[in-house]
């Protein structure tokens, strides 16, 4: 049976179209809870944290530190436990 995964995406930031990944606050393999701070990103105006969209285990990171990402881009995946 395949485990369900949830994509971690850069959310809509209003007038801002993209951001730069500053750093991940969790490592691949770590258990995370929905709403928990997961990855820090920086826009031209501010730095903010993207929360985990679901509970589970951080299965992958597709947007490494320093990568520029756009709204809706996949940052990583959370596997359901």
KEKE-7834 format. One line per 2 residues: number of its first residue (from 1); their letters; for each residue x, z, y of N, C-alpha, C. Coordinates in Angstrom, 2 decimals. Each point is the difference from the previous one (the first is absolute). Example, Ala and Ser with C-alpha at 12.3 -4.5 7.8 and 13.67 -1.06 7.14 Angstrom:
! KEKE-7834
1	as	13.19/7.80/-5.69/-0.89/0.00/1.19/0.90/0.00/1.20 | -0.35/-0.72/1.05/0.82/0.06/1.19/-0.77/0.73/1.09 $
***
This chain:
! KEKE-7834
1	xx	0.84/0.00/-1.19/-0.84/0.00/1.19/0.89/0.00/1.25 | -0.28/-0.89/0.90/0.79/-0.12/1.23/-0.47/1.03/1.02 $
3	xx	0.96/0.66/0.65/-0.34/0.97/1.04/-0.32/-0.73/1.29 | -0.99/0.52/0.70/-0.38/-0.59/1.28/1.04/0.35/1.06 $
5	xx	0.24/-0.95/0.90/0.91/0.26/1.11/-0.72/-0.25/1.32 | 0.45/0.68/1.02/-0.52/-0.17/1.35/1.15/-0.43/0.89 $
7	xx	-0.22/-1.07/0.76/1.04/-0.45/0.94/0.05/0.92/1.21 | 1.20/0.31/0.43/0.23/0.68/1.27/0.21/-1.11/1.01 $
9	xx	-0.86/-0.09/1.01/0.10/-1.08/1.00/0.18/0.57/1.39 | 0.61/-0.81/0.87/0.08/0.39/1.40/-1.40/-0.13/0.59 $
11	xx	-0.57/1.10/0.50/-1.37/-0.06/0.53/-0.08/-0.71/1.34 | -1.22/-0.31/0.41/-0.25/-0.62/1.29/0.44/0.96/1.09 $
13	xx	0.85/-0.47/0.89/0.57/0.85/1.05/-0.59/-0.32/1.37 | -1.16/-0.62/0.02/-0.60/-0.37/1.28/0.65/-1.23/0.56 $
15	xx	0.61/0.09/1.16/0.61/-1.15/0.66/1.38/-0.34/-0.57 | 0.57/0.88/-0.80/1.32/-0.22/-0.57/-0.15/-0.82/-1.29 $
17	xx	0.84/-1.03/-0.14/-0.10/-0.85/-1.18/0.95/0.41/-1.12 | 1.07/0.70/0.34/0.96/0.35/-1.03/0.79/1.24/0.34 $
19	xx	0.86/0.38/-0.95/0.82/1.19/0.15/1.24/-0.15/-0.86 | 0.93/0.93/0.16/1.22/0.03/-0.80/-0.05/1.27/-0.85 $
21	xx	0.31/-0.12/-1.28/0.04/1.15/-0.89/1.21/0.86/0.37 | -0.28/1.25/0.39/1.06/0.94/0.36/0.54/0.67/-1.26 $
23	xx	-0.90/0.41/-0.87/0.43/0.65/-1.24/-1.17/0.48/-0.82 | 0.24/0.09/-1.30/-1.00/0.53/-0.93/0.17/1.51/-0.10 $
25	xx	-1.11/0.73/-0.03/0.03/1.45/-0.09/-0.10/0.46/-1.45 | -0.26/-0.94/-0.90/-0.06/0.24/-1.45/0.84/-1.06/-0.71 $
27	xx	0.44/0.30/-1.19/0.79/-0.93/-0.81/-0.85/-0.57/-1.12 | 0.40/-1.17/-0.50/-0.68/-0.59/-1.14/0.01/1.02/-1.14 $
29	xx	-1.16/0.19/-0.60/-0.13/0.97/-1.09/-0.63/1.31/0.45 | 0.01/0.28/1.30/-0.59/1.24/0.50/-1.52/-0.05/-0.08 $
31	xx	-0.61/1.15/-0.30/-1.45/0.13/0.03/-0.42/0.22/1.45 | -1.04/-0.74/0.44/-0.51/0.12/1.37/-1.50/0.25/-0.04 $
33	xx	-0.49/0.64/1.04/-1.42/0.27/0.15/-0.57/-0.89/1.09 | -1.23/-0.45/-0.17/-0.65/-0.83/1.01/0.04/0.71/1.35 $
35	xx	0.39/-0.73/1.05/0.07/0.55/1.35/1.35/0.62/0.35 | 0.85/0.19/-0.99/1.33/0.58/0.22/0.90/-1.00/0.73 $
37	xx	0.85/0.49/0.91/0.94/-0.86/0.70/0.89/-0.70/-1.00 | 0.12/-1.34/0.13/0.72/-0.77/-1.01/1.17/-0.81/0.56 $
39	xx	-0.25/-0.73/1.10/1.06/-0.86/0.54/-0.10/0.00/1.53 | 1.15/0.11/0.66/0.05/0.02/1.46/0.33/-1.40/0.51 $
41	xx	-0.78/-0.45/0.98/0.23/-1.31/0.61/0.08/0.15/1.51 | 0.65/-0.98/0.64/0.20/0.05/1.45/-0.48/-1.30/0.62 $
43	xx	-0.84/0.13/1.04/-0.44/-1.16/0.76/0.82/-0.02/1.29 | -0.31/-0.94/0.87/0.70/-0.07/1.28/-0.26/1.23/0.86 $
45	xx	-1.15/0.67/-0.25/-0.39/1.12/0.85/0.12/1.37/-0.63 | -0.09/0.10/-1.33/-0.03/1.31/-0.63/0.42/-0.06/-1.45 $
47	xx	0.22/1.17/-0.57/0.27/0.14/-1.43/-1.18/0.74/-0.60 | -0.45/-0.44/-1.16/-1.08/0.71/-0.68/0.19/-0.08/-1.50 $
49	xx	-0.80/0.81/-0.72/0.11/0.10/-1.45/-1.23/-0.65/-0.65 | 0.26/-0.82/-1.00/-1.07/-0.59/-0.79/-0.30/0.96/-1.15 $
51	xx	-1.26/0.42/-0.14/-0.34/0.92/-1.08/-0.20/-0.74/-1.33 | 0.10/0.74/-1.09/-0.28/-0.55/-1.32/-1.48/-0.35/-0.09 $
53	xx	-0.33/-1.23/-0.40/-1.41/-0.39/-0.09/-0.70/0.50/-1.25 | 0.76/0.57/-0.94/-0.56/0.50/-1.25/0.96/1.03/-0.60 $
55	xx	-0.51/0.79/-0.92/0.84/0.94/-0.73/0.58/-0.70/-1.22 | 1.19/0.41/-0.40/0.64/-0.58/-1.17/1.51/0.13/0.10 $
57	xx	0.70/-0.96/-0.59/1.47/0.00/0.01/0.49/-1.22/0.77 | 0.93/0.19/0.93/0.56/-1.13/0.74/0.73/-0.88/-1.00 $
59	xx	-0.57/-1.17/-0.27/0.52/-0.88/-1.05/1.04/-0.97/0.50 | -0.14/-0.44/1.27/0.98/-0.95/0.53/0.02/0.06/1.52 $
61	xx	1.13/-0.42/0.55/0.19/-0.15/1.44/0.39/-1.45/0.23 | -0.83/-0.74/0.73/0.30/-1.41/0.25/0.51/-0.24/1.42 $
63	xx	-0.20/0.98/0.87/0.50/-0.10/1.38/1.05/1.08/0.20 | 1.25/-0.40/-0.09/1.12/0.94/0.13/0.23/0.37/1.47 $
65	xx	0.76/1.06/0.21/0.37/0.46/1.34/0.60/-1.15/0.79 | -0.46/-0.17/1.24/0.51/-1.04/0.89/-0.78/-1.30/-0.06 $
67	xx	-0.89/-0.15/-0.98/-0.79/-1.23/-0.12/-1.12/-0.04/1.02 | -0.19/-1.17/0.61/-1.12/-0.22/0.93/-1.20/-0.42/-0.81 $
69	xx	-1.13/0.65/0.23/-1.23/-0.29/-0.73/-1.15/-0.26/0.96 | -0.97/-0.75/-0.47/-1.18/-0.33/0.79/-1.21/0.78/-0.54 $
71	xx	-1.04/0.12/0.82/-1.22/0.67/-0.42/-0.50/-0.66/-1.28 | -0.32/0.82/-1.00/-0.50/-0.48/-1.27/1.08/-0.28/-1.04 $
73	xx	1.29/-0.01/0.42/1.08/-0.22/-0.95/0.07/1.14/-1.01 | 0.40/-0.33/-1.20/0.17/0.99/-1.07/1.33/0.72/0.20 $
75	xx	-0.09/1.32/0.06/1.20/0.84/0.17/0.48/0.54/-1.35 | -0.93/0.19/-0.91/0.31/0.54/-1.31/-1.26/0.12/-0.83 $
77	xx	0.11/0.67/-1.15/-1.14/0.18/-0.90/-0.03/1.43/-0.52 | -1.24/0.50/-0.19/-0.21/1.30/-0.61/-0.76/-0.24/-1.31 $
79	xx	0.55/0.52/-1.09/-0.64/-0.11/-1.31/-0.86/1.23/-0.24 | -1.22/-0.22/-0.47/-0.89/1.11/-0.32/0.58/0.81/-1.16 $
81	x	-0.17/1.27/0.03/0.52/0.88/-1.07/-1.03/0.12/-1.08 $
***
